[in-house]
Amino acid sequence: MNFYSDLLKKDQRLIKDFKRGLISKDKFRKESLKLSEVFLELIRKNGYPFRDKVNKKEYEAGIILTLHLPIKHLELVSNIIFQFPDKIFPKDVAFITDKLKVQRGERQVYGTQYKVKFNGEIEFLPIENEKNLNEKRRALGLESIQNYEKRIKDNMKITFPNKLKRGDKVVVVAPSDSLSLISKEMRLIADERFGNMGLKLSFGKHVEELDEFDSSSIESRVSDLHHAFSDKSVKGVFAVIGGFNCNQLLRYLNWDIIKNNPKVFIGYSDTTALQNAIYAKTGLVTYSGPAYSTFGQKLHFDYTLEYFKKCLLNNEEFNILPSESWSDDRWYLDQENRKLLKNDGWLIINSGEARGTILGANICTFNLLQGTEYLPNISDSILFLEDDAESKLVNFNRDLQSIIHLPNFDKVKGIVIGRFQNGSEVRTSHLIKIIKSIKELDRIPVLANVDFGHTSPMITFPIGGKAQLIVSDKKSSLKIVAH
């Protein structure tokens, strides 16, 4: 039974409601105390969820619930825990020790505790002896205090834009390829779809410009992006389509304009570079999903639209399920005669469980950010990776290896691979063999054939948001828990 993880869900929901202002501070304290008493009762009946007694999920839930206890309850539970220090991970000993000392009004030992001020700033609490602190931390499996503080501050910079709603104005920009490439038929269908959702559609000043690279000047593209984010009446920004060159814009963007005017930004493929750079530079969560042109798909669009709405028109967590069918046809050339293929479901490669920050999308475009200030920190991430028909399996393999060579890849929690196009000529057996041959992947769950990338339909997922991944021969699940 998932006693502790079920209780943790209630605890996290309570915290979320309090942060959103849905409940008062007094009610939050009362309800937190009730949950603490339930936790104590579970321990009395079942014992503490030590790692040799329960699965990983239950153990981690027990540790988090312990850290959320009020001082009188924490004293009781820590007495139980410290009798059997070999039954919990050393790093968790550090967190519980520091939490206990801070609640007693004492200085912490390992520097794990901090508080968030009203203005959002992070204040790390005093440490009793900073001499040889990193050695003490390292002995318990903790990263250096400098890296820890940087990671906490980086995580706290995350901003989720407001969801779209009927009556909102959204604007289409062309950070890569031009709107001129999109047929009149596709535009009419797309415009109607936006109208049906109650979204007021407008277009950037330069979206129709077209040069010999199917794009427009850096100045024009940057201008449209700046205008779209600066305009207070605009609530969402949609890329026209993908392309090959939006990474040209990164050096010329005013990141403060984007940071100070958070709003929905969505696209896929080449837009991956811009989306991950925005997250790295501003903390704004962006969205990989249908571009404006994708909404011009006349038939078999229901799945794509469903997950677009789940992610961008609603606040609730949502589970991703495989589509019933998919296509890799050139629907934009013939909207009526479509060729659908039966979806055989997800491909389970490495089993395991993970929870982390979603990063990535188009793998070769994501890799363009390596060695730059625009690559997000991949620690504690679940990487969503895909590529188009130009990428054969050997290309995907070396692109993946390039990510594995990043210094902090050992902190990556899991990998989700989007469906390959038929032109990639990727056989299931070959993909499995490649993943299984990379020893760095042995420790993390890997799930493939998920509905995103360059086939239809596609999900919408948040870059910088949070996902929960369970990969198992019995039952796998993928949930977007923060978007």
C-alpha positions in Angstrom: 0.0 0.0 0.0 1.2 3.5 -0.8 0.4 4.9 2.7 3.2 7.5 2.8 3.1 8.6 -0.9 -0.7 9.1 -0.7 -0.3 11.2 2.4 2.5 13.2 0.7 0.1 14.0 -2.2 -2.3 15.6 0.4 0.6 17.5 1.9 1.8 18.9 -1.4 -1.7 19.9 -2.4 -2.1 21.8 0.9 1.2 23.6 0.3 0.2 24.4 -3.3 -3.2 25.8 -2.2 -1.5 27.9 0.5 1.0 29.4 -2.0 -1.8 30.2 -4.4 -3.7 32.0 -1.7 -6.6 29.6 -1.7 -6.4 29.0 2.1 -5.4 31.2 5.0 -2.1 30.8 7.0 -4.1 29.7 10.0 -6.0 27.0 8.1 -2.7 25.9 6.5 -1.1 25.4 10.0 -4.2 23.5 11.3 -4.4 21.2 8.3 -0.6 20.6 8.3 -0.8 19.6 12.0 -3.6 17.1 11.1 -1.5 15.5 8.4 1.5 15.3 10.8 -0.7 13.4 13.3 -1.8 11.0 10.5 1.9 10.5 9.6 2.7 9.7 13.3 -0.2 7.2 13.4 1.1 5.5 10.3 4.5 5.1 11.9 3.0 3.6 15.0 1.0 1.1 13.0 3.5 0.3 10.2 6.9 1.5 11.5 9.0 4.2 9.9 9.4 3.7 6.1 13.1 2.8 6.1 14.7 2.1 2.7 15.0 -1.6 3.6 11.3 -1.9 4.3 9.6 0.0 1.5 10.1 0.9 -2.2 11.9 4.0 -3.3 8.7 6.1 -3.7 7.4 5.3 -0.2 10.9 5.9 1.3 11.2 9.4 -0.3 7.7 10.3 0.7 8.6 9.4 4.3 11.7 11.6 4.3 9.8 14.6 2.8 6.9 14.2 5.3 9.5 14.0 8.1 11.0 17.3 7.0 7.6 18.9 7.1 6.8 18.0 10.7 6.4 20.6 13.4 9.2 20.6 16.0 7.4 18.4 18.6 6.7 15.7 16.1 10.1 16.0 14.4 11.8 15.4 17.8 9.8 12.1 18.1 10.4 10.9 14.6 14.1 11.8 14.5 14.7 9.8 17.7 13.4 6.8 15.8 15.4 7.5 12.7 18.8 8.2 14.4 18.6 4.8 16.2 19.0 3.2 12.7 21.2 5.6 10.7 22.2 2.9 8.3 18.6 2.5 7.2 18.4 5.9 5.6 20.6 7.5 3.1 23.4 9.7 4.5 22.2 12.8 2.7 18.9 12.4 4.3 20.6 12.3 7.7 22.1 15.7 6.9 18.7 17.2 5.9 16.9 15.9 9.0 19.8 17.0 11.3 19.8 20.5 9.9 16.0 20.8 10.0 15.9 19.7 13.7 18.6 22.2 14.7 16.9 25.1 12.8 13.6 24.3 14.5 15.4 24.3 17.9 16.7 27.8 17.0 20.3 26.5 16.6 22.7 26.9 13.7 22.6 24.1 11.1 25.6 21.7 10.4 25.5 21.0 6.7 23.9 24.1 5.2 20.8 22.4 3.7 18.2 24.7 5.1 17.0 28.0 3.7 13.9 30.2 3.7 12.2 32.1 0.9 11.6 35.8 1.7 8.4 37.6 0.9 10.1 39.2 -2.2 11.1 35.7 -3.4 14.8 36.0 -2.4 16.5 33.0 -0.9 18.1 33.3 2.5 20.4 30.4 3.5 20.3 29.9 7.2 23.4 30.2 9.5 25.9 27.3 9.8 27.6 26.5 13.1 31.0 25.9 11.6 31.9 26.5 8.0 35.4 25.2 8.2 35.7 22.0 6.1 32.0 22.3 5.3 32.4 20.8 1.8 34.3 17.9 3.2 31.5 17.2 5.7 28.9 17.5 2.9 30.9 15.3 0.5 31.1 12.5 3.2 27.3 12.3 3.2 26.9 12.4 -0.6 26.0 16.1 -0.9 27.3 18.4 -3.6 29.4 21.4 -2.6 27.7 24.2 -0.8 28.4 26.6 -3.7 26.7 24.3 -6.2 23.8 23.6 -3.9 23.1 27.3 -3.3 23.3 28.1 -7.0 21.0 25.2 -7.8 18.4 26.3 -5.2 18.5 29.9 -6.5 18.2 28.7 -10.1 15.2 26.6 -9.2 13.5 29.5 -7.5 13.7 31.6 -10.6 11.0 29.5 -12.3 8.0 31.4 -13.6 4.9 29.8 -14.9 2.9 32.1 -17.2 -0.8 32.5 -16.8 -3.0 30.0 -18.7 -4.8 31.1 -21.8 -8.6 31.7 -21.6 -11.4 32.8 -23.9 -11.0 36.4 -24.9 -7.2 36.4 -24.7 -5.1 38.0 -27.5 -2.4 35.8 -28.9 0.2 36.8 -31.5 2.0 34.7 -34.2 5.7 35.3 -34.7 8.3 33.8 -37.1 11.5 33.1 -35.1 12.6 30.7 -37.8 10.7 30.1 -41.1 8.4 32.7 -42.6 4.6 32.7 -42.5 4.8 33.1 -46.3 5.5 29.3 -46.5 2.1 28.5 -45.1 -0.8 27.9 -47.5 -4.0 29.9 -47.5 -6.0 26.7 -46.7 -3.9 26.0 -43.7 -4.2 29.5 -42.4 -8.0 29.5 -42.7 -8.3 26.2 -40.8 -5.9 27.4 -38.1 -7.6 30.8 -37.7 -11.0 29.0 -37.3 -9.5 26.7 -34.6 -8.2 29.7 -32.6 -11.6 31.4 -33.0 -13.3 28.3 -31.7 -11.2 28.5 -28.5 -12.1 32.1 -28.1 -8.5 33.3 -28.7 -8.1 36.6 -30.6 -5.4 36.0 -33.2 -2.9 38.6 -34.5 0.4 38.5 -36.4 3.8 40.1 -36.0 4.7 42.9 -38.3 7.4 41.0 -40.1 6.0 37.4 -40.3 5.4 37.5 -44.0 9.0 38.6 -44.9 10.9 35.9 -46.9 14.5 35.7 -47.8 16.6 33.0 -49.6 16.7 31.0 -46.4 12.9 30.8 -46.0 13.3 33.2 -43.1 13.8 36.9 -42.5 16.5 39.2 -41.0 17.6 38.8 -37.4 16.4 42.4 -36.8 12.9 41.6 -38.0 12.5 38.5 -36.0 13.9 40.0 -32.8 11.6 43.0 -33.3 8.5 40.9 -33.5 9.5 38.9 -30.4 10.2 42.0 -28.4 7.0 43.6 -29.4 4.9 40.4 -28.7 6.4 40.2 -25.1 6.2 43.9 -24.4 2.6 44.2 -25.4 0.6 43.9 -22.2 -2.5 42.9 -24.1 -0.9 39.8 -25.5 -1.2 36.6 -23.4 0.3 34.1 -25.7 3.0 33.9 -28.4 3.0 31.2 -31.1 5.8 30.3 -33.5 4.7 30.0 -37.1 6.6 26.7 -37.7 10.1 25.4 -37.2 13.1 26.0 -39.4 16.8 26.1 -38.9 18.0 29.4 -37.6 16.3 30.8 -34.5 19.5 30.3 -32.5 20.8 33.4 -34.5 18.5 35.5 -32.3 19.8 34.6 -28.8 22.6 37.2 -28.6 20.3 40.0 -29.7 17.3 39.4 -27.4 16.6 41.7 -24.5 16.0 39.0 -21.8 14.6 41.5 -19.4 11.7 42.2 -21.7 10.8 38.5 -21.7 11.5 38.0 -18.0 9.4 41.0 -17.0 6.5 40.1 -19.3 5.9 36.4 -18.7 3.4 34.8 -21.1 2.8 31.6 -23.0 5.3 30.9 -25.7 4.8 27.7 -27.8 6.3 26.0 -30.8 8.4 23.0 -31.6 11.4 21.7 -33.7 13.8 24.6 -34.3 12.0 26.7 -31.7 13.6 24.3 -29.1 16.7 26.5 -29.1 14.7 29.6 -28.2 12.5 27.9 -25.7 15.4 26.3 -23.7 17.4 29.6 -23.8 14.4 31.5 -22.5 14.1 29.1 -19.6 17.9 29.3 -18.9 18.1 33.1 -19.1 14.8 34.1 -17.4 13.3 31.1 -15.6 10.1 31.4 -17.8 8.5 28.1 -18.5 7.8 27.7 -22.2 5.9 25.0 -24.1 6.8 22.5 -26.8 3.7 21.7 -28.8 1.8 22.7 -31.9 2.9 25.7 -33.8 0.5 28.0 -35.6 0.8 26.0 -38.8 0.0 22.8 -36.9 -3.4 24.1 -36.2 -4.0 24.1 -39.9 -4.3 20.3 -39.9 -7.8 19.7 -41.1 -8.3 16.0 -40.0 -7.2 13.9 -37.0 -6.3 16.8 -34.8 -8.3 15.9 -31.7 -5.5 14.3 -29.7 -3.2 17.3 -30.4 -5.9 19.8 -29.4 -6.8 17.8 -26.3 -3.3 18.0 -24.9 -2.8 21.6 -25.9 -5.9 22.5 -23.8 -4.8 20.3 -20.9 -1.4 22.1 -20.8 -2.3 25.7 -21.7 -6.0 26.2 -20.8 -6.0 24.3 -17.5 -3.9 24.2 -14.3 -4.4 20.6 -13.2 -1.8 17.9 -13.4 -2.5 15.5 -16.3 -1.5 12.0 -17.4 -0.2 11.5 -20.9 -1.6 8.4 -22.7 -0.5 7.0 -26.1 -2.6 8.0 -29.1 -4.6 5.3 -30.8 -3.1 6.1 -34.2 -0.5 8.3 -35.8 0.7 9.6 -39.1 3.8 10.6 -40.9 2.1 11.7 -44.1 2.5 15.1 -45.7 -0.9 16.3 -44.6 -0.2 19.9 -45.6 -0.1 18.8 -49.3 -3.3 16.7 -49.2 -5.7 17.4 -46.3 -8.3 14.8 -47.4 -6.3 11.6 -48.1 -4.6 10.8 -44.9 -2.7 7.7 -44.0 -3.1 6.6 -40.4 -1.0 4.0 -38.7 -1.9 2.0 -35.6 0.0 3.1 -32.5 1.6 0.1 -30.8 2.1 2.1 -27.7 5.1 3.2 -25.7 8.4 1.4 -26.0 9.9 0.4 -22.6 13.7 0.4 -22.7 14.9 1.0 -19.1 12.6 0.5 -16.1 12.6 2.9 -13.2 10.9 5.9 -11.6 11.8 9.6 -11.9 10.6 13.1 -11.1 12.3 16.1 -12.5 12.4 19.3 -14.6 11.5 18.8 -18.3 14.2 20.0 -20.7 15.0 19.4 -24.3 12.7 18.7 -27.2 14.4 18.6 -30.6 17.8 17.0 -29.8 20.0 18.4 -32.5 18.7 21.9 -31.9 19.0 21.5 -28.1 22.7 20.5 -28.6 23.3 23.8 -30.4 23.2 25.4 -26.9 26.1 23.3 -25.5 29.0 25.5 -24.4 26.9 28.6 -24.3 25.1 30.6 -21.6 21.8 29.5 -23.1 21.9 25.8 -22.1 19.8 25.2 -19.0 21.2 23.2 -16.1 20.3 19.6 -16.8 20.7 18.5 -13.2 17.5 16.9 -11.8 15.9 16.9 -15.3 13.9 14.5 -17.3 15.0 15.0 -20.9 12.4 14.9 -23.6 14.3 14.2 -26.9 13.2 13.8 -30.5 14.4 14.5 -34.1 13.0 14.6 -37.6 13.5 12.4 -40.7 16.8 13.9 -41.5 18.2 12.3 -38.4 19.0 8.6 -38.8 19.7 6.4 -35.8 23.4 7.1 -36.0 22.8 10.8 -35.8 20.5 10.4 -32.8 23.1 8.2 -31.2 25.9 10.7 -31.4 23.6 13.6 -30.4 22.6 11.6 -27.3 26.2 10.8 -26.6 27.0 14.5 -26.8 24.5 15.2 -24.0 25.9 12.3 -21.9 29.3 14.0 -22.0 27.9 17.1 -20.3 29.5 17.5 -16.8 26.3 17.1 -14.9 24.6 14.3 -16.9 24.9 12.1 -13.9 22.2 14.2 -12.3 19.7 13.6 -15.1 16.7 11.6 -13.8 15.2 10.1 -16.9 14.8 10.2 -20.7 11.6 10.3 -22.8 12.1 9.8 -26.5 9.5 11.1 -29.1 8.3 9.0 -32.0 10.7 8.8 -34.9 9.6 9.6 -38.5 9.6 6.7 -40.9 12.3 8.5 -42.9 14.6 8.1 -39.9 14.6 4.3 -40.6 14.9 3.6 -36.9 14.1 0.0 -35.9 12.9 -0.7 -32.4 15.6 -3.4 -31.9 18.4 -1.0 -32.9 17.1 1.8 -30.7 17.0 -0.6 -27.7 20.5 -1.9 -28.5 21.9 1.7 -28.6 20.3 2.7 -25.3 21.3 -0.6 -23.6 24.9 -0.2 -24.8 25.3 3.2 -23.0 26.3 2.4 -19.4 25.5 5.9 -18.2 21.8 5.2 -19.0 21.6 2.0 -16.9 20.6 3.9 -13.8 17.7 5.9 -15.3 14.3 5.1 -16.8 14.1 5.5 -20.6 10.7 5.5 -22.4 10.3 5.9 -26.2 7.7 6.2 -28.9 5.9 9.0 -27.1 3.6 11.3 -29.1 5.8 14.4 -29.7 8.3 15.4 -32.4 7.7 15.5 -36.1 4.8 13.1 -36.5 1.1 13.6 -35.8 -0.5 13.8 -33.3 1.6 15.6 -30.6 1.3 16.4 -27.0 2.1 19.8 -25.4 4.6 19.8 -22.6 6.3 22.5 -20.5 10.0 23.2 -20.9 11.0 24.0 -17.3 7.9 22.3 -15.9 7.8 19.1 -13.9 7.1 15.5 -14.9 6.7 12.2 -13.1 7.9 9.2 -15.0 7.3 5.5 -14.2 8.6 2.9 -16.6 7.7 -0.7 -15.9 7.0 -3.9 -17.8 3.7 -4.0 -15.9 2.5 -0.5 -16.3 4.2 2.7 -17.3 2.9 6.3 -16.7 4.0 9.8 -17.6 2.4 12.7 -15.8 2.9 16.4 -16.1 2.7 17.6 -12.5 3.6 21.3 -12.9 3.0 23.3 -16.1 
